[in-house]
Amino acid sequence: MSSLSTHVLDSATGTPAAGMSVRLEAAEDAGWRSLGTGVTDPDGRLKRWDEDRVQPGRYRLTFDTGRWFAERNRDCFYPEVIITFTVSDDGHYHVPLLLAPYAYSTYRGS
């Protein structure tokens, strides 16, 4: 089975996005099944999910960016960011989010 982590960096300020809510879901025939939620730590990381649930398949992480920016009295264009990805084998999957009020990017990290 695979492990999963994420890291959110506020690229506008160059600081970690601590305190951001993130939801993990798995694709099923009838839609998406929630596997849990978490909050990024002071370094902007969410290091572990229930690893026994991360098997080969399609997943998505939903980042509550709208609330995170609002709590900091900052505007944003994307009230949530959804990253859908595929787990294809055993190993570690790291899904970073580089975030700014009007842009974001992601990649498969290590």
C-alpha positions as CSV (number, residue, x, y, z in Angstrom):
1,M,0.0,0.0,0.0
2,S,1.0,3.6,-0.6
3,S,1.5,6.6,1.7
4,L,0.3,10.1,0.9
5,S,1.4,13.5,2.0
6,T,0.8,17.1,0.9
7,H,2.5,20.5,1.5
8,V,0.9,23.9,0.9
9,L,3.2,26.9,0.3
10,D,1.8,30.5,0.0
11,S,4.0,31.5,-2.9
12,A,2.9,35.1,-2.7
13,T,4.6,35.4,0.7
14,G,7.0,32.5,0.5
15,T,5.6,31.0,3.7
16,P,3.9,27.7,4.6
17,A,0.1,27.7,4.5
18,A,-0.4,26.5,8.1
19,G,-4.0,25.8,9.2
20,M,-5.5,24.9,5.8
21,S,-8.2,22.3,5.8
22,V,-7.7,19.5,3.3
23,R,-10.1,16.6,2.4
24,L,-9.1,13.3,0.8
25,E,-11.5,11.3,-1.3
26,A,-11.4,8.1,-3.4
27,A,-13.1,7.6,-6.7
28,E,-15.9,5.0,-6.7
29,D,-18.4,3.9,-9.4
30,A,-21.1,6.2,-7.9
31,G,-18.8,9.2,-7.3
32,W,-16.4,10.1,-4.5
33,R,-16.0,8.5,-1.0
34,S,-14.6,10.6,1.8
35,L,-11.5,9.1,3.4
36,G,-11.0,11.9,5.9
37,T,-9.9,15.5,6.5
38,G,-6.9,17.1,8.0
39,V,-5.3,20.5,8.6
40,T,-1.8,21.5,7.6
41,D,0.7,21.9,10.4
42,P,2.8,25.0,11.1
43,D,5.2,24.0,8.2
44,G,2.2,23.8,5.8
45,R,2.4,20.0,5.7
46,L,-0.1,17.2,6.2
47,K,2.2,14.2,6.5
48,R,-0.1,11.2,6.9
49,W,-3.4,9.9,6.0
50,D,-4.7,6.4,6.8
51,E,-2.2,4.6,4.7
52,D,-4.2,1.4,4.6
53,R,-6.8,3.3,2.5
54,V,-4.4,4.5,-0.1
55,Q,-4.3,1.6,-2.6
56,P,-4.1,1.8,-6.4
57,G,-6.9,4.0,-7.8
58,R,-8.0,7.6,-8.3
59,Y,-8.0,10.1,-5.5
60,R,-8.5,13.8,-5.0
61,L,-7.4,16.3,-2.4
62,T,-9.7,19.4,-1.9
63,F,-8.0,22.4,-0.3
64,D,-10.2,25.0,1.4
65,T,-8.3,28.0,0.0
66,G,-11.2,30.4,0.3
67,R,-11.6,30.0,4.0
68,W,-7.8,30.1,4.5
69,F,-7.4,33.4,2.6
70,A,-10.5,34.9,4.3
71,E,-9.1,34.1,7.8
72,R,-6.1,36.2,6.8
73,N,-8.2,39.0,5.3
74,R,-6.9,38.3,1.8
75,D,-8.9,38.0,-1.4
76,C,-8.6,35.0,-3.6
77,F,-9.9,33.9,-6.9
78,Y,-10.1,30.1,-6.3
79,P,-12.2,29.3,-3.2
80,E,-11.1,25.7,-3.4
81,V,-8.4,23.8,-5.2
82,I,-9.1,20.2,-6.2
83,I,-6.2,18.0,-7.3
84,T,-7.1,14.7,-8.8
85,F,-4.4,12.1,-9.1
86,T,-3.8,8.4,-9.7
87,V,-2.0,6.0,-7.3
88,S,-0.6,3.2,-9.5
89,D,1.8,1.4,-7.3
90,D,3.3,1.0,-3.8
91,G,5.4,3.9,-2.6
92,H,5.1,7.4,-1.3
93,Y,2.9,10.0,-3.1
94,H,3.6,13.6,-2.3
95,V,1.1,16.2,-3.7
96,P,2.3,19.8,-3.1
97,L,0.3,22.9,-3.7
98,L,1.9,26.2,-4.5
99,L,-0.7,28.8,-3.9
100,A,-1.2,32.5,-4.5
101,P,-4.5,34.6,-4.4
102,Y,-5.0,34.4,-8.1
103,A,-3.0,31.3,-9.2
104,Y,-1.9,27.9,-8.1
105,S,0.3,25.0,-9.4
106,T,1.1,21.5,-8.3
107,Y,3.4,18.6,-9.2
108,R,4.3,15.1,-8.0
109,G,6.8,15.6,-5.3
110,S,9.0,13.1,-3.5
